[in-house]
Every structure is written in structure tokens, then in C-alpha cells.
Amino acid sequence: MQSSKQSSMTNLDLYAKAEHLLGIEEATEALYDLYRSELDGYAVKTLLDIGCGRGGFMQRMQSDGVVCKGIDLSAVMVEECRAVGLDAECVDVADVDGKYDAIVAIFDVLNFLNEEELLLFLDAVAHRLNDDGVFIADINTLYGFRDVAEGTMSSENENEFLVVDATFEDEKLYTKFTLFLKENEEKGDDARYTKYQDTIVQYFHKLKLFEKLPTLKLIDKQTFSLYDTKDKTLLIFKKR
């Protein structure tokens, strides 16, 4: 790598560009299986997937005959969903039209919101649920943040190089992504790279925050192991 230049990109779009280098495919599929299993217990005809990513879960649910809509704040993710024919929109949940039998927020979506944002988010979710609707989400446990997520990793292929450095302090996980993308097909010392860098913040939330919500009732919680022992908690809500 001879030289690099700094380039701007929103942190969610940067994550979208780097996601395939993170090695999370197996964990994502495990979460999809878990959510699908939980939803089997409900009469779900319509579903809203918040933070839908590339639409993998919507594709699964559509194969079961469920009408799905996805939203994501990353335009990159939304474009990829639309490219495969999925109904996806780059919009906040507060601005979504309609109501749904089920709403899901898969893979740490709630952890990307601080407490004030989270309470507004959960209220918006409740207003988009049908009366007997269900909302399912997962969060990181304290162990998941402090003992699993913290640390440094790197990954690369012929055209990309990623470094991820995560630090947990004051109940927040600061994850710095540094991604180098090759600008051309040249090899060796003549290759030039564009550098993208940003930090994503995730917030640890205690379970008691979810137990006295005005518009959602926590009906079940399950701590489980995704990467390590008891690093995640699944939360299941009904509308009050």
C-alpha cells in the first residue's frame, strides 16, 4: 500500500461496506433461526424488520407467506434490499406507515440507541403494532460488551483491509472501524487505497429499563449464548 486518502462516509454505511469482513454470518443465521422460532408461536401475517440490513430475515419470513417491510438507516443496506425485490425504506421507525402483527429489531439494534433515544424508539414501535402484536429484539449483556466485544481484530482480502478496535468504558462500547479499499487493479507498491474511518457507539441497557415501559409489556426474556456464554438477551414484548 503506497498511500491512502481519507474519505467521508456515514458510520452506518461504513459498517455496511465492512460487514462481510467481520465474520458474523454464522451468528446472524443463528439469530434468524431464533427469531423465526419465536414467531412461530404467533399468528403473523405482516412484519416490520427494523435495521433490516440486506434483508436476509425478510426473505426467510416471506418464504413462510408473511408480508414484510424493512427499514434501515443505512442507504447502502436499503439499496441492496431493493435490488433483490424487497420492500425496504431508509426511514426512522417513527415515520413508518401502517401497523404490523410483528416487529423485530435483530442483532444489537437497541444497543445503538442511548436511553433517551431508546424510549422514544420503543414508544414508536408500540404505535406500529397491531393490538395483539409482538415485538422481539435482542441486546448485549454486560458480559457480552465487556468480555466478548472489547478488543481488536483485522480482516482482509485482495482489495480490502479492515481493522476494528473496540473499547468498553462508562457502559458504552466505542468501536472504531478503519477500512482501506483499493482504488484500482494495480498490484504491489503501485496500489492506492481510499481510507474510511469512523467510530460507532453502542450503549449497555439494564433489563429494568424494559420492565416498566408505558406502551410495551415485557412478557419474556431469555439470556443466551451467541459468541460466548450468556452474551445476549432476547426480549419479547406485547402492546399494552
C-alpha positions, 0 to 999 in steps of 0.5 A: 500500500503506497498511500491512502486518502481519507474519505467521508462516509456515514458510520452506518454505511461504513459498517455496511461496506465492512460487514462481510469482513467481520465474520458474523454470518454464522451468528446472524443465521443463528439469530434468524433461526431464533427469531423465526422460532419465536414467531412461530408461536404467533399468528403473523401475517405482516412484519416490520424488520427494523435495521433490516440490513440486506434483508436476509430475515425478510426473505426467510419470513416471506418464504413462510407467506408473511408480508414484510417491510424493512427499514434501515438507516443505512442507504447502502443496506436499503439499496441492496434490499431493493435490488433483490425485490424487497420492500425496504425504506431508509426511514426512522421507525417513527415515520413508518406507515401502517401497523404490523402483527410483528416487529423485530429489531435483530442483532444489537439494534437497541444497543445503538440507541442511548436511553433517551433515544431508546424510549422514544424508539420503543414508544414508536414501535408500540404505535406500529403494532397491531393490538395483539402484536409482538415485538422481539429484539435482542441486546448485549449483556454486560458480559457480552460488551465487556468480555466478548466485544472489547478488543481488536481484530483485522480482516482482509482480502485482495482489495480490502483491509479492515481493522476494528478496535473496540473499547468498553468504558462508562457502559458504552462500547466505542468501536472504531472501524478503519477500512482501506479499499483499493482504488484500482487493479494495480498490484504491489507498491503501485496500489492506492487505497481510499481510507474510511474511518469512523467510530460507532457507539453502542450503549449497555441497557439494564433489563429494568429499563424494559420492565416498566415501559408505558406502551410495551409489556415485557412478557419474556426474556431469555439470556443466551449464548451467541459468541460466548456464554450468556452474551445476549438477551432476547426480549419479547414484548406485547402492546399494552 
